[in-house]
Amino acid sequence: MLVLSPATAHDLPALQEIERSATDLYYEAGFSPAAILPRGDADMRALLGQTTTLLARDGDDAIGYVSYYPRGPYMHLEEIAVRRDRQRRGSGRLLADQVLAAARDDPQCSHLSLVAFCRAGWALRLYDRLGFRPLAALPGPLPHAELLAELLPDPGAGEPRQVMVMPIAP
């Protein structure tokens, strides 16, 4: 049974191992190692300091994590990573559901947001199943859409990415 708990600096080795394992999928899909770098120690510490980060464990085995933070009317899903050997078993959905629950508890939030690599098909399929849609495909403007545009790197800064959003329904 998976148990989620807040990640701490003590969990850095486990978080980095999960990150490396999940990043390998990008390399196998042809992404350049220069374009997709697993977070190093300093970046992972910054993530812990700037977001809510939950670590998923199966007994003593750390298998995935999710990090998120509020950004205006959006709860932004900064990272979701599951160890390769534990993927396709519902762990990603469980982690995403925690972000959705946090967003529903925040009266300021109306949507979840995330940034996805345009050619990471496996990730896009997960996000689609969860209910995320590309911002460009939505029928109308969203509140404070400028906050979403700020999430994207400058064009030409590596792999193309897209913002995806999901409305929060009670």
C-alpha positions as CSV (number, residue, x, y, z in Angstrom):
1,M,0.0,0.0,0.0
2,L,1.3,3.4,-0.9
3,V,1.8,6.0,1.8
4,L,2.4,9.7,1.0
5,S,4.3,12.0,3.4
6,P,5.9,15.4,3.1
7,A,9.4,15.1,1.7
8,T,12.3,16.5,3.7
9,A,16.0,17.1,3.1
10,H,16.5,13.6,4.6
11,D,14.7,12.2,1.6
12,L,17.0,13.9,-1.0
13,P,18.8,10.6,-2.0
14,A,15.5,8.9,-2.6
15,L,14.1,11.9,-4.5
16,Q,17.1,12.1,-6.7
17,E,17.0,8.4,-7.5
18,I,13.4,8.6,-8.5
19,E,14.2,11.7,-10.7
20,R,17.1,9.8,-12.4
21,S,14.9,6.8,-13.1
22,A,12.1,8.8,-14.5
23,T,14.5,10.9,-16.6
24,D,15.8,7.8,-18.3
25,L,12.5,7.6,-20.2
26,Y,13.2,10.9,-21.9
27,Y,16.6,9.8,-23.0
28,E,15.2,6.5,-24.4
29,A,12.7,8.6,-26.4
30,G,15.5,10.6,-28.0
31,F,15.6,13.6,-25.8
32,S,19.1,15.1,-25.4
33,P,20.7,14.8,-22.0
34,A,21.5,18.5,-22.2
35,A,17.7,19.3,-22.6
36,I,16.5,17.0,-19.8
37,L,18.6,17.1,-16.7
38,P,17.6,15.4,-13.5
39,R,17.6,17.8,-10.6
40,G,20.9,17.9,-8.7
41,D,21.2,18.4,-5.0
42,A,20.9,22.2,-5.0
43,D,17.9,22.1,-7.4
44,M,16.2,19.4,-5.3
45,R,16.8,21.4,-2.1
46,A,15.2,24.5,-3.8
47,L,12.2,22.4,-4.9
48,L,11.7,21.3,-1.3
49,G,11.9,24.9,-0.1
50,Q,9.6,26.4,-2.7
51,T,6.9,23.8,-3.2
52,T,4.9,21.2,-1.3
53,T,6.6,18.0,-2.1
54,L,5.1,14.6,-1.2
55,L,7.0,11.3,-1.3
56,A,5.2,8.1,-2.1
57,R,6.5,5.0,-0.3
58,D,5.5,1.3,-0.5
59,G,6.8,0.2,2.8
60,D,10.4,1.4,3.0
61,D,10.6,1.7,-0.8
62,A,10.4,5.3,-2.2
63,I,8.7,5.0,-5.5
64,G,7.6,8.5,-6.6
65,Y,7.0,12.1,-5.7
66,V,5.0,15.1,-6.6
67,S,5.6,18.8,-6.0
68,Y,3.2,21.7,-6.4
69,Y,2.5,25.2,-5.4
70,P,-0.3,27.8,-5.7
71,R,0.1,30.4,-8.4
72,G,-2.8,32.8,-8.5
73,P,-6.0,30.9,-9.4
74,Y,-3.9,27.8,-10.4
75,M,-2.4,25.0,-8.4
76,H,0.7,24.4,-10.4
77,L,2.0,20.8,-10.6
78,E,5.7,21.4,-10.8
79,E,6.9,17.8,-11.0
80,I,5.5,14.4,-10.9
81,A,7.9,11.5,-11.1
82,V,7.6,7.8,-10.6
83,R,10.4,5.2,-10.7
84,R,10.4,3.4,-13.9
85,D,9.9,0.0,-12.3
86,R,6.7,1.3,-10.6
87,Q,5.1,3.0,-13.5
88,R,1.7,2.0,-15.0
89,R,0.3,0.9,-11.7
90,G,-1.7,4.0,-10.7
91,S,1.0,5.8,-8.7
92,G,1.1,8.8,-11.0
93,R,-2.7,9.1,-10.6
94,L,-2.5,8.8,-6.8
95,L,0.1,11.6,-6.8
96,A,-1.9,13.8,-9.1
97,D,-5.0,13.3,-7.0
98,Q,-3.1,14.8,-4.0
99,V,-2.5,17.9,-6.0
100,L,-6.2,18.0,-7.0
101,A,-7.3,17.6,-3.4
102,A,-5.0,20.5,-2.3
103,A,-6.4,22.7,-5.1
104,R,-10.0,21.9,-4.0
105,D,-9.1,22.9,-0.5
106,D,-7.7,26.2,-1.6
107,P,-10.6,28.6,-2.3
108,Q,-8.5,30.7,-4.6
109,C,-7.8,27.9,-7.0
110,S,-10.0,27.3,-10.1
111,H,-7.6,25.2,-12.2
112,L,-4.6,22.9,-12.0
113,S,-1.7,23.7,-14.4
114,L,1.5,22.0,-15.5
115,V,4.1,22.3,-18.2
116,A,4.8,19.3,-20.5
117,F,7.3,18.5,-23.2
118,C,5.4,18.4,-26.5
119,R,6.9,15.2,-27.6
120,A,6.8,13.2,-24.3
121,G,3.8,11.1,-25.5
122,W,3.7,8.9,-22.4
123,A,3.4,11.9,-20.1
124,L,0.9,13.7,-22.4
125,R,-1.3,10.5,-22.3
126,L,-1.2,10.5,-18.5
127,Y,-2.1,14.2,-18.3
128,D,-4.9,13.7,-20.8
129,R,-6.4,10.8,-18.8
130,L,-6.2,12.9,-15.7
131,G,-8.2,15.7,-17.4
132,F,-5.5,18.2,-18.4
133,R,-5.9,19.9,-21.8
134,P,-3.4,22.0,-23.7
135,L,-4.0,25.7,-23.0
136,A,-4.0,26.4,-26.8
137,A,-6.9,24.0,-27.3
138,L,-9.2,25.6,-24.7
139,P,-12.2,27.5,-26.1
140,G,-11.8,30.7,-24.2
141,P,-9.5,32.8,-22.1
142,L,-8.7,31.8,-18.5
143,P,-8.4,34.0,-15.5
144,H,-4.9,35.5,-15.2
145,A,-3.6,33.6,-18.2
146,E,-0.4,35.7,-18.1
147,L,0.6,33.6,-15.1
148,L,0.5,30.5,-17.3
149,A,2.5,32.1,-20.2
150,E,5.2,32.9,-17.7
151,L,5.7,29.2,-17.0
152,L,7.1,28.5,-20.5
153,P,10.8,29.0,-21.2
154,D,11.8,31.4,-24.0
155,P,11.2,29.9,-27.5
156,G,14.3,28.2,-28.8
157,A,15.4,27.3,-25.2
158,G,15.6,23.5,-25.9
159,E,12.7,21.1,-26.2
160,P,9.3,22.6,-27.0
161,R,6.9,22.6,-24.1
162,Q,3.2,23.4,-23.6
163,V,1.1,24.6,-20.7
164,M,-1.8,22.2,-19.8
165,V,-4.7,23.1,-17.5
166,M,-7.5,21.3,-15.8
167,P,-10.5,22.9,-14.2
168,I,-11.2,22.0,-10.7
169,A,-14.7,20.7,-10.2
170,P,-15.9,20.0,-6.6
